[in-house]
Structure formats: structure tokens, C-alpha cells
Amino acid sequence: MYNSQNIPGGTENLSAITKSDDSRGQFGLYGGVYVPDALAPVIDDIAKAYARYKNDPEFQAELAYYLKNYVGRESPLFFAANLTKNLGGAKIYLKREDLNHLGAHKVNNTIGQCLLARRMGKTKIIAETGAGQHGVATAATAALLGMDCTVYMGALDVERQHLNVERMRMLGAKVVAVSTGGAGLKEAVDEALNAWVADPEIFYVIGSAVGPHPFPVMVRDFQSVIGNETRRQILEAEQRLPDYCIACVGGGSNSIGMFHPFFKDTDVKLIGVEPGGRGSGLGEHAAPLNFGNPDVLHGSFSYVLHDENGEVAPVHSISAGLDYPGVGPEHSFLKDRGRAEYVLASDAEALEAFQTLCRTEGIIPALESSHAIAYATKLAPTLGKDQIVVVCLSGRGDKDMAQVLELLKA
Ligand SMILES: Cc1ncc(COP(=O)(O)O)c(C=O)c1O
């Protein structure tokens, strides 16, 4: 149903288009709404509802209540003194999203979207999930707010993230394993979109800053709590802003949430870390900002990975939450504008960083977040001791233990 299509003439003048407009979800050429006719009015309703409640004090108070009392915010900004000392360079701070209820940043967004869905009178929720973290967060939020929840998950991910599948079921959600194509996150999104077209009464809680407008803007706004807290916390700890903010990029929600409050602070370098997987060959990584081209995928225009026939490419990453062939449109805009830089961390580097953080700081990071740690451990020694690097520790690694034990045996 969702065939990628190139926008005629759209890719030629990317750098000339420099404006972004939140109200239309347009980031230069990127973003927009590319959906079947059946979904257009449904998505328009969500955009209108979000525009209405975004600045509504009652809605914001309700959101703040749950973030504080259910999620446990604010999350600490932890000075990783041992890691800093071992690396011998810049000071490294970790934004501890792993300490949120359910163990990742995803719940910041599911609370926001489910509260909006409730205001819109919706009672049925669907979601896609890769690592299972967004699925678990959606299942828990649906249980909290008394909503019916179905989660679509690639069959491959059902296997490697078994614990999260059981958590979702325990929380009362139905989990649908999707076996088409690569049986990963892309196929889970395809299937969730198909279910939405079939029943527009449901609310699709998209798990990253991707999809048609208003999702990239809305998810960014809900996740900006990460960057807003970080900004305040680092000013308190160091009386100045950091030199670098680093975050892993799957669809791009923890990273855009970290980056957004720093956009105007042009001295703060923003670095997104894509999964470099096993190498630069087709199907060996999941890094559209490094190796892709602009195209439409899942309702918006952004960088996408293609195979030699121009079809959406197969992807690979050690990390189930990062192996997606597309990326949120605002990241494509930031890349072209040069405001953010997008680098790679390989599977092996992420696995190494996973163990490093366990042993130096007593923190088991998610494999997704380990990509950001991996890049930070390469960067910090090249910087002076007076420089500051903040890393978004997007989630905890308990869910990855079985997989890591297998990988370490191999
Ligand atoms: C812990 C964690 N970090 C990062 C990601 C990647 O998603 P995003 O790029 O939207 O932050 C995921 C996705 O499942 C995740 O579970």
C-alpha cells in the first residue's frame, strides 16, 4: 500500500529551501503529509487537536502531572566521572532517560499522544515497535488511561526482544507479529498504517519523530522535555552550555528531543549517531542520513535508504530500535543545513560501549543508546578537559541482555 515515490524535481534544490514551518510540519523540503485519501481527514483532525491542546494550560498541566508522578521526571543528568577519567578528555554527562518508568524515553511521547487521543474521544490505540520499548510504553499508557491497545512488531524483533513482548502482553496489549519483508520495524509500521486505513476511528501512537504531519512536530515537542531539562541541569552543574550533545538516531525522537532546545545555541554541536551495523554495503547498516536519498516513506519526505532498483532497502543493526530505513524529516533538514552532524557507530563499537558503561559506571545501557556512548568514547579523548559532552542515555539495557550474552558467546 505504501510505495515509496520520488518527488519530481524535489531533490534538486535542497539547500535553497531553508525555511521550516511547524504549523504545516514542513522542514525545508522535508516532512509534509503523503497519505492515502482515507487517512487525510483523520490526520487533519489530529493536527487540529494538537494545535488546540499544545498551548492549553489544562492539557499541559495534565501532561506535567503524569511526567512527574508516573514517569518519575525529571531524569538526572549524571556526571560520568569514571568514564571521563578513563578517557582522559572532555567531561561526559549522561542524561538518564534509562531511569524513566519502563526504562526508556519512549514514555514521554506515549503519555502525550494518549492524553491527546483521550481528549479526542478515542478509545482504541495502535502502535508499532522495534525494540519493544515504544510498544511497552504504549501498552502501559493505554492500561493507565483505560484504552484498548494493539502493537505491531516485526517477527524478527519478536524473537530478539522476547522479554518486551511478554511485558506488553502482561500490560494487557495484543501483540501482532509481522512476517512480511524483512520482518522488522519498517514492516511493523506498514502493517500499523494498513490497520489505521481499515479503521480510521483508532488512534495511531507513532513511536518516533517520523510519519505525516503532525507526528514529527508533536513527537519532537513531547520529547523536548529531555533537552529542556538537560539545558537547565548543565547550567546548574557547570554554569555553561555543553560543547556537544550526542544521541543515537533510529527514527530520531530521543535525538530531536535532546537537540531542539539547543537549536539556537549555535556553539553547541549536535551529533546524531546512526547504526553503522556491519559496514557500508547495502543491507549491512540502517543509516539513511549517511547513505540514503530523499524520498517518501511512511507519510513524509525525508532521507530513505534504497536498493539498486530504487526500492526501500533492507536494513541491519545489532539494535532492534535503530534498524529502520527512514528517519524523521527534521533531521534531514538539520543535516542539509549543517546544524547537526550525523556519524556512525558500528555493531561492534556499540557492543564494546555497552560493556564499557557497565564496567565503568555500573549502568547497563540499551544497545540503541550504546551507539551514542560509542561515539562519545571516541570523541572525548580528542577534546580538552575543559570541554563538556552530554550524551542521551535513551534507555536501559535489561531488554538486551539475552541478545548480548549470545553475541558475546559467538
Ligand atoms: C532505548 C531506545 N533508544 C533509542 C531508540 C531509537 O528511537 P528514536 O530514534 O526514535 O529515539 C529506541 C527505539 O526503540 C529505543 O528503544
The ligand as an ORCA input file, in Angstrom:
! r2SCAN-3c Opt
* xyz 0 1
  C      16.178      2.865     24.195
  C      15.953      3.339     22.796
  N      16.724      4.333     22.325
  C      16.560      4.803     21.073
  C      15.618      4.261     20.214
  C      15.519      4.792     18.829
  O      14.389      5.567     18.609
  P      14.441      7.117     18.400
  O      15.465      7.398     17.333
  O      13.069      7.471     17.983
  O      14.825      7.756     19.698
  C      14.789      3.220     20.666
  C      13.772      2.619     19.793
  O      13.143      1.652     20.084
  C      14.967      2.743     21.998
  O      14.212      1.749     22.487
*
